[in-house]
Amino acid sequence: MSDWALRLTPEETAALRLELRAVVARYRRDTPESAVTAPEGAERVTVIAHLLPEPDTSTASAAPAGPRKATGTEPS
């Protein structure tokens, strides 16, 4: 089990998704026809991959922590 944090552009994320699909496709033998020709000892496994944006922690840490003090100028 692994996880990696990457900083990617939307274009790089799309390219990574295509590359991961290509790698998985090379190993895919889950049809009844191809299962018969799988190497001895091969077992069915599940690959789970999520390419999800996560909140940028660098901007969150710049915000002051704790409750803000009322100044009387806040809109109601």
All heavy atoms as a GROMACS GRO file, in nm:
protein
  567
    1MET      N    1   0.085  -0.117   0.000
    1MET     CA    2   0.000   0.000   0.000
    1MET      C    3   0.090   0.123   0.000
    1MET      O    4   0.188   0.128   0.073
    1MET     CB    5  -0.089  -0.004   0.124
    1MET     CG    6  -0.206   0.084   0.116
    1MET     SD    7  -0.302   0.066   0.267
    1MET     CE    8  -0.456   0.025   0.198
    2SER      N    9   0.057   0.217  -0.083
    2SER     CA   10   0.140   0.338  -0.094
    2SER      C   11   0.053   0.459  -0.118
    2SER      O   12  -0.060   0.449  -0.166
    2SER     CB   13   0.237   0.327  -0.211
    2SER     OG   14   0.324   0.219  -0.195
    3ASP      N   15   0.107   0.574  -0.084
    3ASP     CA   16   0.047   0.699  -0.126
    3ASP      C   17   0.158   0.799  -0.153
    3ASP      O   18   0.264   0.794  -0.091
    3ASP     CB   19  -0.054   0.752  -0.024
    3ASP     CG   20   0.010   0.790   0.108
    3ASP    OD1   21   0.120   0.741   0.138
    3ASP    OD2   22  -0.048   0.869   0.182
    4TRP      N   23   0.137   0.882  -0.250
    4TRP     CA   24   0.236   0.981  -0.289
    4TRP      C   25   0.165   1.115  -0.303
    4TRP      O   26   0.059   1.124  -0.363
    4TRP     CB   27   0.299   0.946  -0.423
    4TRP     CG   28   0.366   0.813  -0.427
    4TRP    CD1   29   0.489   0.781  -0.378
    4TRP    CD2   30   0.315   0.691  -0.482
    4TRP    NE1   31   0.517   0.649  -0.400
    4TRP    CE2   32   0.412   0.591  -0.465
    4TRP    CE3   33   0.195   0.657  -0.546
    4TRP    CZ2   34   0.393   0.461  -0.507
    4TRP    CZ3   35   0.177   0.527  -0.588
    4TRP    CH2   36   0.276   0.431  -0.568
    5ALA      N   37   0.224   1.218  -0.249
    5ALA     CA   38   0.172   1.354  -0.268
    5ALA      C   39   0.250   1.417  -0.383
    5ALA      O   40   0.374   1.420  -0.381
    5ALA     CB   41   0.190   1.435  -0.140
    6LEU      N   42   0.179   1.461  -0.483
    6LEU     CA   43   0.241   1.522  -0.600
    6LEU      C   44   0.184   1.661  -0.620
    6LEU      O   45   0.070   1.688  -0.585
    6LEU     CB   46   0.212   1.437  -0.726
    6LEU     CG   47   0.248   1.289  -0.720
    6LEU    CD1   48   0.195   1.219  -0.844
    6LEU    CD2   49   0.398   1.272  -0.708
    7ARG      N   50   0.261   1.748  -0.680
    7ARG     CA   51   0.211   1.881  -0.717
    7ARG      C   52   0.210   1.884  -0.869
    7ARG      O   53   0.315   1.894  -0.933
    7ARG     CB   54   0.301   1.991  -0.660
    7ARG     CG   55   0.242   2.130  -0.679
    7ARG     CD   56   0.319   2.234  -0.599
    7ARG     NE   57   0.314   2.210  -0.456
    7ARG     CZ   58   0.217   2.252  -0.374
    7ARG    NH1   59   0.116   2.320  -0.422
    7ARG    NH2   60   0.222   2.226  -0.246
    8LEU      N   61   0.090   1.873  -0.928
    8LEU     CA   62   0.076   1.859  -1.072
    8LEU      C   63  -0.019   1.963  -1.129
    8LEU      O   64  -0.113   2.005  -1.062
    8LEU     CB   65   0.019   1.720  -1.107
    8LEU     CG   66   0.094   1.598  -1.055
    8LEU    CD1   67   0.017   1.471  -1.087
    8LEU    CD2   68   0.233   1.592  -1.117
    9THR      N   69   0.004   1.999  -1.254
    9THR     CA   70  -0.091   2.082  -1.326
    9THR      C   71  -0.207   1.993  -1.370
    9THR      O   72  -0.193   1.869  -1.370
    9THR     CB   73  -0.026   2.144  -1.451
    9THR    OG1   74   0.007   2.038  -1.542
    9THR    CG2   75   0.099   2.225  -1.417
   10PRO      N   76  -0.319   2.051  -1.409
   10PRO     CA   77  -0.429   1.967  -1.460
   10PRO      C   78  -0.385   1.882  -1.580
   10PRO      O   79  -0.425   1.766  -1.592
   10PRO     CB   80  -0.536   2.069  -1.501
   10PRO     CG   81  -0.511   2.186  -1.411
   10PRO     CD   82  -0.360   2.191  -1.396
   11GLU      N   83  -0.300   1.936  -1.665
   11GLU     CA   84  -0.250   1.861  -1.780
   11GLU      C   85  -0.163   1.743  -1.737
   11GLU      O   86  -0.173   1.634  -1.792
   11GLU     CB   87  -0.172   1.953  -1.875
   11GLU     CG   88  -0.255   2.063  -1.939
   11GLU     CD   89  -0.281   2.183  -1.847
   11GLU    OE1   90  -0.213   2.197  -1.743
   11GLU    OE2   91  -0.372   2.261  -1.878
   12GLU      N   92  -0.078   1.765  -1.639
   12GLU     CA   93   0.007   1.657  -1.588
   12GLU      C   94  -0.079   1.548  -1.521
   12GLU      O   95  -0.051   1.430  -1.534
   12GLU     CB   96   0.110   1.711  -1.488
   12GLU     CG   97   0.217   1.795  -1.551
   12GLU     CD   98   0.306   1.863  -1.446
   12GLU    OE1   99   0.253   1.909  -1.343
   12GLU    OE2  100   0.428   1.868  -1.469
   13THR      N  101  -0.183   1.590  -1.451
   13THR     CA  102  -0.272   1.494  -1.386
   13THR      C  103  -0.340   1.406  -1.490
   13THR      O  104  -0.349   1.284  -1.474
   13THR     CB  105  -0.377   1.567  -1.300
   13THR    OG1  106  -0.308   1.648  -1.204
   13THR    CG2  107  -0.468   1.469  -1.227
   14ALA      N  108  -0.386   1.468  -1.599
   14ALA     CA  109  -0.450   1.392  -1.706
   14ALA      C  110  -0.351   1.294  -1.770
   14ALA      O  111  -0.385   1.178  -1.797
   14ALA     CB  112  -0.506   1.487  -1.811
   15ALA      N  113  -0.227   1.338  -1.789
   15ALA     CA  114  -0.125   1.251  -1.848
   15ALA      C  115  -0.093   1.135  -1.754
   15ALA      O  116  -0.078   1.020  -1.798
   15ALA     CB  117   0.002   1.332  -1.877
   16LEU      N  118  -0.084   1.161  -1.625
   16LEU     CA  119  -0.058   1.056  -1.527
   16LEU      C  120  -0.171   0.953  -1.529
   16LEU      O  121  -0.146   0.833  -1.527
   16LEU     CB  122  -0.041   1.116  -1.387
   16LEU     CG  123  -0.024   1.017  -1.273
   16LEU    CD1  124   0.099   0.928  -1.294
   16LEU    CD2  125  -0.014   1.090  -1.140
   17ARG      N  126  -0.294   1.001  -1.535
   17ARG     CA  127  -0.409   0.910  -1.540
   17ARG      C  128  -0.399   0.818  -1.661
   17ARG      O  129  -0.417   0.696  -1.651
   17ARG     CB  130  -0.540   0.988  -1.544
   17ARG     CG  131  -0.663   0.900  -1.544
   17ARG     CD  132  -0.792   0.981  -1.550
   17ARG     NE  133  -0.804   1.060  -1.671
   17ARG     CZ  134  -0.846   1.012  -1.788
   17ARG    NH1  135  -0.877   0.887  -1.801
   17ARG    NH2  136  -0.857   1.092  -1.892
   18LEU      N  137  -0.365   0.874  -1.777
   18LEU     CA  138  -0.352   0.792  -1.899
   18LEU      C  139  -0.238   0.691  -1.886
   18LEU      O  140  -0.251   0.575  -1.927
   18LEU     CB  141  -0.330   0.881  -2.020
   18LEU     CG  142  -0.450   0.966  -2.062
   18LEU    CD1  143  -0.410   1.062  -2.173
   18LEU    CD2  144  -0.566   0.879  -2.104
   19GLU      N  145  -0.127   0.733  -1.829
   19GLU     CA  146  -0.013   0.642  -1.811
   19GLU      C  147  -0.047   0.528  -1.714
   19GLU      O  148  -0.012   0.413  -1.740
   19GLU     CB  149   0.109   0.719  -1.760
   19GLU     CG  150   0.173   0.808  -1.865
   19GLU     CD  151   0.296   0.878  -1.812
   19GLU    OE1  152   0.387   0.809  -1.759
   19GLU    OE2  153   0.301   1.002  -1.822
   20LEU      N  154  -0.114   0.560  -1.606
   20LEU     CA  155  -0.153   0.455  -1.510
   20LEU      C  156  -0.249   0.356  -1.574
   20LEU      O  157  -0.236   0.235  -1.555
   20LEU     CB  158  -0.218   0.518  -1.385
   20LEU     CG  159  -0.124   0.594  -1.292
   20LEU    CD1  160  -0.203   0.665  -1.183
   20LEU    CD2  161  -0.021   0.501  -1.232
   21ARG      N  162  -0.344   0.406  -1.654
   21ARG     CA  163  -0.436   0.317  -1.724
   21ARG      C  164  -0.361   0.225  -1.819
   21ARG      O  165  -0.393   0.107  -1.830
   21ARG     CB  166  -0.540   0.397  -1.803
   21ARG     CG  167  -0.644   0.458  -1.715
   21ARG     CD  168  -0.743   0.538  -1.797
   21ARG     NE  169  -0.871   0.527  -1.733
   21ARG     CZ  170  -0.986   0.517  -1.795
   21ARG    NH1  171  -0.990   0.518  -1.926
   21ARG    NH2  172  -1.098   0.508  -1.729
   22ALA      N  173  -0.262   0.278  -1.888
   22ALA     CA  174  -0.184   0.196  -1.982
   22ALA      C  175  -0.107   0.086  -1.910
   22ALA      O  176  -0.101  -0.028  -1.956
   22ALA     CB  177  -0.089   0.285  -2.062
   23VAL      N  178  -0.049   0.119  -1.796
   23VAL     CA  179   0.025   0.018  -1.717
   23VAL      C  180  -0.069  -0.091  -1.670
   23VAL      O  181  -0.041  -0.210  -1.686
   23VAL     CB  182   0.098   0.084  -1.597
   23VAL    CG1  183   0.151  -0.020  -1.501
   23VAL    CG2  184   0.210   0.175  -1.646
   24VAL      N  185  -0.183  -0.054  -1.614
   24VAL     CA  186  -0.279  -0.153  -1.566
   24VAL      C  187  -0.329  -0.238  -1.683
   24VAL      O  188  -0.344  -0.360  -1.669
   24VAL     CB  189  -0.395  -0.085  -1.490
   24VAL    CG1  190  -0.507  -0.183  -1.461
   24VAL    CG2  191  -0.344  -0.022  -1.361
   25ALA      N  192  -0.353  -0.178  -1.797
   25ALA     CA  193  -0.403  -0.252  -1.913
   25ALA      C  194  -0.305  -0.362  -1.955
   25ALA      O  195  -0.346  -0.469  -2.000
   25ALA     CB  196  -0.430  -0.156  -2.029
   26ARG      N  197  -0.175  -0.337  -1.940
   26ARG     CA  198  -0.076  -0.439  -1.977
   26ARG      C  199  -0.086  -0.564  -1.890
   26ARG      O  200  -0.050  -0.672  -1.932
   26ARG     CB  201   0.066  -0.381  -1.966
   26ARG     CG  202   0.099  -0.279  -2.072
   26ARG     CD  203   0.249  -0.258  -2.087
   26ARG     NE  204   0.320  -0.240  -1.963
   26ARG     CZ  205   0.361  -0.123  -1.914
   26ARG    NH1  206   0.336  -0.011  -1.980
   26ARG    NH2  207   0.427  -0.117  -1.801
   27TYR      N  208  -0.133  -0.550  -1.768
   27TYR     CA  209  -0.142  -0.662  -1.674
   27TYR      C  210  -0.282  -0.721  -1.665
   27TYR      O  211  -0.303  -0.820  -1.596
   27TYR     CB  212  -0.098  -0.617  -1.534
   27TYR     CG  213   0.049  -0.591  -1.526
   27TYR    CD1  214   0.102  -0.466  -1.553
   27TYR    CD2  215   0.137  -0.693  -1.492
   27TYR    CE1  216   0.238  -0.442  -1.547
   27TYR    CE2  217   0.274  -0.671  -1.485
   27TYR     CZ  218   0.323  -0.544  -1.513
   27TYR     OH  219   0.458  -0.522  -1.507
   28ARG      N  220  -0.377  -0.660  -1.731
   28ARG     CA  221  -0.516  -0.699  -1.714
   28ARG      C  222  -0.546  -0.834  -1.777
   28ARG      O  223  -0.533  -0.851  -1.898
   28ARG     CB  224  -0.607  -0.592  -1.773
   28ARG     CG  225  -0.746  -0.604  -1.725
   28ARG     CD  226  -0.815  -0.473  -1.733
   28ARG     NE  227  -0.934  -0.484  -1.650
   28ARG     CZ  228  -1.031  -0.400  -1.657
   28ARG    NH1  229  -1.025  -0.298  -1.736
   28ARG    NH2  230  -1.136  -0.417  -1.580
   29ARG      N  231  -0.585  -0.931  -1.695
   29ARG     CA  232  -0.623  -1.065  -1.740
   29ARG      C  233  -0.747  -1.110  -1.664
   29ARG      O  234  -0.749  -1.216  -1.604
   29ARG     CB  235  -0.510  -1.165  -1.713
   29ARG     CG  236  -0.383  -1.139  -1.784
   29ARG     CD  237  -0.284  -1.252  -1.754
   29ARG     NE  238  -0.149  -1.207  -1.772
   29ARG     CZ  239  -0.066  -1.172  -1.674
   29ARG    NH1  240  -0.103  -1.180  -1.549
   29ARG    NH2  241   0.057  -1.133  -1.702
   30ASP      N  242  -0.849  -1.026  -1.661
   30ASP     CA  243  -0.964  -1.062  -1.578
   30ASP      C  244  -1.084  -1.115  -1.657
   30ASP      O  245  -1.189  -1.136  -1.601
   30ASP     CB  246  -1.006  -0.944  -1.489
   30ASP     CG  247  -1.048  -0.822  -1.568
   30ASP    OD1  248  -1.027  -0.820  -1.691
   30ASP    OD2  249  -1.101  -0.728  -1.508
   31THR      N  250  -1.065  -1.139  -1.786
   31THR     CA  251  -1.172  -1.203  -1.862
   31THR      C  252  -1.154  -1.354  -1.851
   31THR      O  253  -1.041  -1.401  -1.832
   31THR     CB  254  -1.169  -1.161  -2.010
   31THR    OG1  255  -1.047  -1.208  -2.069
   31THR    CG2  256  -1.180  -1.010  -2.026
   32PRO      N  257  -1.261  -1.430  -1.863
   32PRO     CA  258  -1.246  -1.576  -1.854
   32PRO      C  259  -1.147  -1.631  -1.956
   32PRO      O  260  -1.070  -1.723  -1.926
   32PRO     CB  261  -1.388  -1.628  -1.881
   32PRO     CG  262  -1.478  -1.514  -1.845
   32PRO     CD  263  -1.399  -1.389  -1.876
   33GLU      N  264  -1.144  -1.573  -2.076
   33GLU     CA  265  -1.052  -1.620  -2.180
   33GLU      C  266  -0.906  -1.598  -2.141
   33GLU      O  267  -0.821  -1.684  -2.158
   33GLU     CB  268  -1.079  -1.550  -2.314
   33GLU     CG  269  -1.218  -1.571  -2.369
   33GLU     CD  270  -1.322  -1.479  -2.305
   33GLU    OE1  271  -1.289  -1.367  -2.264
   33GLU    OE2  272  -1.438  -1.523  -2.295
   34SER      N  273  -0.876  -1.480  -2.090
   34SER     CA  274  -0.737  -1.450  -2.057
   34SER      C  275  -0.695  -1.508  -1.922
   34SER      O  276  -0.577  -1.529  -1.897
   34SER     CB  277  -0.711  -1.299  -2.061
   34SER     OG  278  -0.796  -1.232  -1.973
   35ALA      N  279  -0.791  -1.536  -1.836
   35ALA     CA  280  -0.758  -1.596  -1.706
   35ALA      C  281  -0.694  -1.733  -1.723
   35ALA      O  282  -0.607  -1.772  -1.646
   35ALA     CB  283  -0.882  -1.604  -1.618
   36VAL      N  284  -0.736  -1.808  -1.825
   36VAL     CA  285  -0.681  -1.942  -1.848
   36VAL      C  286  -0.534  -1.937  -1.886
   36VAL      O  287  -0.460  -2.031  -1.857
   36VAL     CB  288  -0.757  -2.017  -1.961
   36VAL    CG1  289  -0.798  -2.155  -1.918
   36VAL    CG2  290  -0.872  -1.940  -2.015
   37THR      N  291  -0.490  -1.827  -1.946
   37THR     CA  292  -0.351  -1.818  -1.989
   37THR      C  293  -0.264  -1.741  -1.890
   37THR      O  294  -0.147  -1.715  -1.917
   37THR     CB  295  -0.342  -1.749  -2.127
   37THR    OG1  296  -0.396  -1.617  -2.116
   37THR    CG2  297  -0.417  -1.828  -2.233
   38ALA      N  298  -0.322  -1.702  -1.775
   38ALA     CA  299  -0.244  -1.630  -1.674
   38ALA      C  300  -0.135  -1.721  -1.619
   38ALA      O  301  -0.151  -1.843  -1.614
   38ALA     CB  302  -0.335  -1.583  -1.561
   39PRO      N  303  -0.021  -1.665  -1.580
   39PRO     CA  304   0.088  -1.746  -1.524
   39PRO      C  305   0.042  -1.824  -1.401
   39PRO      O  306  -0.047  -1.780  -1.328
   39PRO     CB  307   0.194  -1.644  -1.486
   39PRO     CG  308   0.160  -1.520  -1.559
   39PRO     CD  309   0.012  -1.524  -1.582
   40GLU      N  310   0.105  -1.937  -1.378
   40GLU     CA  311   0.072  -2.018  -1.260
   40GLU      C  312   0.095  -1.935  -1.134
   40GLU      O  313   0.194  -1.863  -1.122
   40GLU     CB  314   0.160  -2.143  -1.257
   40GLU     CG  315   0.121  -2.239  -1.147
   40GLU     CD  316   0.200  -2.368  -1.151
   40GLU    OE1  317   0.243  -2.408  -1.260
   40GLU    OE2  318   0.218  -2.426  -1.044
   41GLY      N  319   0.002  -1.946  -1.041
   41GLY     CA  320   0.013  -1.872  -0.916
   41GLY      C  321  -0.046  -1.732  -0.922
   41GLY      O  322  -0.051  -1.663  -0.820
   42ALA      N  323  -0.091  -1.689  -1.040
   42ALA     CA  324  -0.151  -1.556  -1.052
   42ALA      C  325  -0.283  -1.552  -0.977
   42ALA      O  326  -0.363  -1.644  -0.986
   42ALA     CB  327  -0.172  -1.520  -1.199
   43GLU      N  328  -0.303  -1.448  -0.900
   43GLU     CA  329  -0.427  -1.428  -0.824
   43GLU      C  330  -0.491  -1.298  -0.867
   43GLU      O  331  -0.423  -1.206  -0.913
   43GLU     CB  332  -0.397  -1.422  -0.675
   43GLU     CG  333  -0.341  -1.549  -0.617
   43GLU     CD  334  -0.312  -1.537  -0.468
   43GLU    OE1  335  -0.347  -1.433  -0.408
   43GLU    OE2  336  -0.254  -1.630  -0.413
   44ARG      N  337  -0.619  -1.289  -0.848
   44ARG     CA  338  -0.691  -1.166  -0.879
   44ARG      C  339  -0.660  -1.062  -0.771
   44ARG      O  340  -0.669  -1.092  -0.651
   44ARG     CB  341  -0.841  -1.195  -0.885
   44ARG     CG  342  -0.922  -1.079  -0.935
   44ARG     CD  343  -1.066  -1.124  -0.955
   44ARG     NE  344  -1.152  -1.010  -0.973
   44ARG     CZ  345  -1.188  -0.964  -1.092
   44ARG    NH1  346  -1.149  -1.024  -1.202
   44ARG    NH2  347  -1.266  -0.858  -1.101
   45VAL      N  348  -0.620  -0.944  -0.811
   45VAL     CA  349  -0.593  -0.834  -0.718
   45VAL      C  350  -0.672  -0.712  -0.765
   45VAL      O  351  -0.716  -0.706  -0.879
   45VAL     CB  352  -0.441  -0.799  -0.710
   45VAL    CG1  353  -0.361  -0.916  -0.660
   45VAL    CG2  354  -0.389  -0.750  -0.842
   46THR      N  355  -0.689  -0.618  -0.677
   46THR     CA  356  -0.759  -0.494  -0.710
   46THR      C  357  -0.661  -0.378  -0.701
   46THR      O  358  -0.586  -0.367  -0.604
   46THR     CB  359  -0.875  -0.470  -0.611
   46THR    OG1  360  -0.965  -0.579  -0.620
   46THR    CG2  361  -0.950  -0.342  -0.643
   47VAL      N  362  -0.662  -0.293  -0.801
   47VAL     CA  363  -0.580  -0.171  -0.801
   47VAL      C  364  -0.674  -0.055  -0.779
   47VAL      O  365  -0.774  -0.040  -0.850
   47VAL     CB  366  -0.505  -0.154  -0.936
   47VAL    CG1  367  -0.430  -0.023  -0.940
   47VAL    CG2  368  -0.413  -0.271  -0.960
   48ILE      N  369  -0.645   0.026  -0.679
   48ILE     CA  370  -0.726   0.143  -0.648
   48ILE      C  371  -0.637   0.266  -0.661
   48ILE      O  372  -0.534   0.275  -0.595
   48ILE     CB  373  -0.783   0.135  -0.505
   48ILE    CG1  374  -0.870   0.010  -0.490
   48ILE    CG2  375  -0.863   0.261  -0.472
   48ILE    CD1  376  -0.913  -0.019  -0.348
   49ALA      N  377  -0.678   0.356  -0.747
   49ALA     CA  378  -0.601   0.480  -0.765
   49ALA      C  379  -0.698   0.598  -0.766
   49ALA      O  380  -0.798   0.596  -0.837
   49ALA     CB  381  -0.522   0.476  -0.895
   50HIS      N  382  -0.669   0.697  -0.686
   50HIS     CA  383  -0.748   0.818  -0.682
   50HIS      C  384  -0.656   0.935  -0.713
   50HIS      O  385  -0.553   0.951  -0.648
   50HIS     CB  386  -0.809   0.841  -0.543
   50HIS     CG  387  -0.903   0.735  -0.500
   50HIS    ND1  388  -1.033   0.728  -0.543
   50HIS    CD2  389  -0.886   0.630  -0.417
   50HIS    CE1  390  -1.092   0.623  -0.488
   50HIS    NE2  391  -1.004   0.562  -0.411
   51LEU      N  392  -0.691   1.014  -0.811
   51LEU     CA  393  -0.618   1.137  -0.839
   51LEU      C  394  -0.710   1.252  -0.798
   51LEU      O  395  -0.795   1.295  -0.873
   51LEU     CB  396  -0.581   1.147  -0.988
   51LEU     CG  397  -0.488   1.039  -1.039
   51LEU    CD1  398  -0.471   1.051  -1.190
   51LEU    CD2  399  -0.354   1.047  -0.971
   52LEU      N  400  -0.694   1.296  -0.674
   52LEU     CA  401  -0.782   1.397  -0.618
   52LEU      C  402  -0.703   1.519  -0.573
   52LEU      O  403  -0.598   1.506  -0.510
   52LEU     CB  404  -0.854   1.339  -0.495
   52LEU     CG  405  -0.936   1.212  -0.518
   52LEU    CD1  406  -0.983   1.156  -0.384
   52LEU    CD2  407  -1.053   1.242  -0.608
   53PRO      N  408  -0.754   1.638  -0.604
   53PRO     CA  409  -0.687   1.757  -0.551
   53PRO      C  410  -0.704   1.762  -0.399
   53PRO      O  411  -0.805   1.717  -0.346
   53PRO     CB  412  -0.760   1.873  -0.619
   53PRO     CG  413  -0.891   1.818  -0.661
   53PRO     CD  414  -0.873   1.670  -0.681
   54GLU      N  415  -0.605   1.812  -0.332
   54GLU     CA  416  -0.617   1.828  -0.187
   54GLU      C  417  -0.595   1.974  -0.152
   54GLU      O  418  -0.532   2.047  -0.228
   54GLU     CB  419  -0.519   1.737  -0.112
   54GLU     CG  420  -0.375   1.762  -0.142
   54GLU     CD  421  -0.286   1.667  -0.063
   54GLU    OE1  422  -0.309   1.546  -0.063
   54GLU    OE2  423  -0.190   1.717  -0.003
   55PRO      N  424  -0.648   2.018  -0.040
   55PRO     CA  425  -0.630   2.158  -0.001
   55PRO      C  426  -0.482   2.192   0.009
   55PRO      O  427  -0.402   2.110   0.054
   55PRO     CB  428  -0.697   2.168   0.136
   55PRO     CG  429  -0.771   2.042   0.156
   55PRO     CD  430  -0.718   1.940   0.060
   56ASP      N  431  -0.447   2.310  -0.033
   56ASP     CA  432  -0.308   2.354  -0.026
   56ASP      C  433  -0.278   2.392   0.118
   56ASP      O  434  -0.328   2.491   0.170
   56ASP     CB  435  -0.285   2.473  -0.119
   56ASP     CG  436  -0.138   2.508  -0.133
   56ASP    OD1  437  -0.055   2.448  -0.063
   56ASP    OD2  438  -0.108   2.595  -0.215
   57THR      N  439  -0.197   2.311   0.184
   57THR     CA  440  -0.167   2.334   0.326
   57THR      C  441  -0.080   2.457   0.348
   57THR      O  442  -0.080   2.513   0.456
   57THR     CB  443  -0.098   2.210   0.387
   57THR    OG1  444   0.017   2.180   0.311
   57THR    CG2  445  -0.192   2.093   0.389
   58SER      N  446  -0.006   2.501   0.247
   58SER     CA  447   0.081   2.617   0.266
   58SER      C  448  -0.003   2.743   0.285
   58SER      O  449   0.033   2.829   0.364
   58SER     CB  450   0.177   2.635   0.148
   58SER     OG  451   0.104   2.660   0.030
   59THR      N  452  -0.116   2.757   0.217
   59THR     CA  453  -0.200   2.876   0.237
   59THR      C  454  -0.280   2.865   0.365
   59THR      O  455  -0.306   2.965   0.430
   59THR     CB  456  -0.295   2.897   0.118
   59THR    OG1  457  -0.373   2.781   0.101
   59THR    CG2  458  -0.219   2.929  -0.009
   60ALA      N  459  -0.318   2.745   0.404
   60ALA     CA  460  -0.393   2.728   0.528
   60ALA      C  461  -0.308   2.762   0.650
   60ALA      O  462  -0.357   2.817   0.747
   60ALA     CB  463  -0.445   2.585   0.539
   61SER      N  464  -0.178   2.733   0.646
   61SER     CA  465  -0.093   2.761   0.761
   61SER      C  466  -0.063   2.909   0.774
   61SER      O  467  -0.022   2.955   0.879
   61SER     CB  468   0.037   2.681   0.751
   61SER     OG  469   0.109   2.721   0.637
   62ALA      N  470  -0.085   2.988   0.669
   62ALA     CA  471  -0.059   3.131   0.676
   62ALA      C  472  -0.172   3.205   0.748
   62ALA      O  473  -0.154   3.316   0.794
   62ALA     CB  474  -0.041   3.188   0.535
   63ALA      N  475  -0.289   3.142   0.758
   63ALA     CA  476  -0.402   3.206   0.824
   63ALA      C  477  -0.382   3.200   0.976
   63ALA      O  478  -0.328   3.104   1.028
   63ALA     CB  479  -0.531   3.134   0.786
   64PRO      N  480  -0.423   3.305   1.046
   64PRO     CA  481  -0.409   3.303   1.192
   64PRO      C  482  -0.497   3.196   1.253
   64PRO      O  483  -0.607   3.170   1.207
   64PRO     CB  484  -0.455   3.443   1.235
   64PRO     CG  485  -0.535   3.496   1.121
   64PRO     CD  486  -0.486   3.426   0.998
   65ALA      N  487  -0.447   3.134   1.358
   65ALA     CA  488  -0.522   3.028   1.426
   65ALA      C  489  -0.606   3.086   1.538
   65ALA      O  490  -0.575   3.191   1.592
   65ALA     CB  491  -0.423   2.926   1.482
   66GLY      N  492  -0.714   3.016   1.572
   66GLY     CA  493  -0.796   3.057   1.685
   66GLY      C  494  -0.904   3.156   1.645
   66GLY      O  495  -0.909   3.203   1.533
   67PRO      N  496  -0.989   3.189   1.741
   67PRO     CA  497  -1.100   3.281   1.712
   67PRO      C  498  -1.049   3.422   1.688
   67PRO      O  499  -0.949   3.464   1.745
   67PRO     CB  500  -1.187   3.272   1.838
   67PRO     CG  501  -1.100   3.216   1.944
   67PRO     CD  502  -0.991   3.138   1.875
   68ARG      N  503  -1.120   3.493   1.601
   68ARG     CA  504  -1.083   3.633   1.575
   68ARG      C  505  -1.152   3.724   1.675
   68ARG      O  506  -1.262   3.698   1.721
   68ARG     CB  507  -1.126   3.672   1.434
   68ARG     CG  508  -1.048   3.601   1.329
   68ARG     CD  509  -1.079   3.648   1.191
   68ARG     NE  510  -1.180   3.752   1.187
   68ARG     CZ  511  -1.247   3.786   1.080
   68ARG    NH1  512  -1.227   3.724   0.969
   68ARG    NH2  513  -1.336   3.883   1.083
   69LYS      N  514  -1.086   3.831   1.709
   69LYS     CA  515  -1.141   3.927   1.802
   69LYS      C  516  -1.235   4.022   1.724
   69LYS      O  517  -1.200   4.067   1.616
   69LYS     CB  518  -1.027   4.007   1.864
   69LYS     CG  519  -1.066   4.093   1.979
   69LYS     CD  520  -0.945   4.160   2.037
   69LYS     CE  521  -0.966   4.188   2.182
   69LYS     NZ  522  -0.849   4.247   2.244
   70ALA      N  523  -1.353   4.045   1.777
   70ALA     CA  524  -1.448   4.135   1.712
   70ALA      C  525  -1.397   4.277   1.718
   70ALA      O  526  -1.350   4.323   1.821
   70ALA     CB  527  -1.585   4.122   1.779
   71THR      N  528  -1.408   4.348   1.604
   71THR     CA  529  -1.363   4.488   1.600
   71THR      C  530  -1.479   4.585   1.594
   71THR      O  531  -1.460   4.705   1.603
   71THR     CB  532  -1.276   4.511   1.475
   71THR    OG1  533  -1.354   4.486   1.359
   71THR    CG2  534  -1.152   4.422   1.477
   72GLY      N  535  -1.604   4.531   1.575
   72GLY     CA  536  -1.720   4.619   1.566
   72GLY      C  537  -1.746   4.663   1.424
   72GLY      O  538  -1.840   4.738   1.402
   73THR      N  539  -1.660   4.624   1.328
   73THR     CA  540  -1.681   4.665   1.189
   73THR      C  541  -1.726   4.549   1.100
   73THR      O  542  -1.738   4.568   0.980
   73THR     CB  543  -1.550   4.723   1.130
   73THR    OG1  544  -1.450   4.622   1.137
   73THR    CG2  545  -1.506   4.846   1.206
   74GLU      N  546  -1.757   4.434   1.162
   74GLU     CA  547  -1.798   4.319   1.082
   74GLU      C  548  -1.941   4.340   1.035
   74GLU      O  549  -2.024   4.396   1.108
   74GLU     CB  550  -1.792   4.188   1.164
   74GLU     CG  551  -1.653   4.144   1.199
   74GLU     CD  552  -1.598   4.215   1.322
   74GLU    OE1  553  -1.674   4.284   1.392
   74GLU    OE2  554  -1.477   4.202   1.348
   75PRO      N  555  -1.972   4.295   0.912
   75PRO     CA  556  -2.112   4.307   0.866
   75PRO      C  557  -2.201   4.211   0.945
   75PRO      O  558  -2.156   4.106   0.991
   75PRO     CB  559  -2.104   4.263   0.719
   75PRO     CG  560  -1.976   4.188   0.704
   75PRO     CD  561  -1.885   4.237   0.813
   76SER      N  562  -2.326   4.249   0.966
   76SER     CA  563  -2.415   4.162   1.042
   76SER      C  564  -2.504   4.080   0.954
   76SER      O  565  -2.516   4.097   0.841
   76SER     CB  566  -2.500   4.243   1.138
   76SER     OG  567  -2.554   4.357   1.078
   0.00000   0.00000   0.00000
